[in-house]
Amino acid sequence: MNFLLTNNAALILNNNFSNATFGSIGYGAAGDSLNSAQIYGNTLNEGVTFHVQLTYSNSFGWFIGANKYVDTNMNVIPPFFDPISSAAHISQ
């Protein structure tokens, strides 16, 4: 799922992104942003890049929890966020 342009908020709940080939959640192009997001109960595939990509400056408004993170072989793995140093609030 890509977010485009400037967006205020999103609720991403109980989706299956296990077949993602590039990454599950991220922005479409440089300059796109999402101020806040709640991402819960999803299956997220890293594809060839990441599970969740967020803009560093807006990451403090992101809340992520109770998701299943998988690799391209459907093995459960630790989450991979881009950037790693984001301020997203993560819980399991």
ChimeraX attribute file (.defattr): number of C-alpha atoms within 10 A of each C-alpha:
attribute: neighborCount
match mode: 1-to-1
recipient: residues
	/A:1	13
	/A:2	12
	/A:3	16
	/A:4	15
	/A:5	12
	/A:6	12
	/A:7	13
	/A:8	9
	/A:9	13
	/A:10	14
	/A:11	11
	/A:12	14
	/A:13	13
	/A:14	13
	/A:15	13
	/A:16	15
	/A:17	21
	/A:18	22
	/A:19	17
	/A:20	18
	/A:21	13
	/A:22	15
	/A:23	21
	/A:24	24
	/A:25	22
	/A:26	22
	/A:27	19
	/A:28	13
	/A:29	11
	/A:30	9
	/A:31	10
	/A:32	16
	/A:33	23
	/A:34	22
	/A:35	17
	/A:36	19
	/A:37	21
	/A:38	15
	/A:39	21
	/A:40	19
	/A:41	16
	/A:42	20
	/A:43	21
	/A:44	26
	/A:45	32
	/A:46	26
	/A:47	19
	/A:48	12
	/A:49	16
	/A:50	20
	/A:51	26
	/A:52	23
	/A:53	20
	/A:54	25
	/A:55	19
	/A:56	15
	/A:57	12
	/A:58	16
	/A:59	21
	/A:60	15
	/A:61	16
	/A:62	20
	/A:63	17
	/A:64	19
	/A:65	14
	/A:66	14
	/A:67	20
	/A:68	20
	/A:69	22
	/A:70	22
	/A:71	21
	/A:72	15
	/A:73	9
	/A:74	14
	/A:75	11
	/A:76	14
	/A:77	12
	/A:78	11
	/A:79	18
	/A:80	16
	/A:81	18
	/A:82	15
	/A:83	15
	/A:84	13
	/A:85	9
	/A:86	17
	/A:87	17
	/A:88	20
	/A:89	13
	/A:90	13
	/A:91	10
	/A:92	9
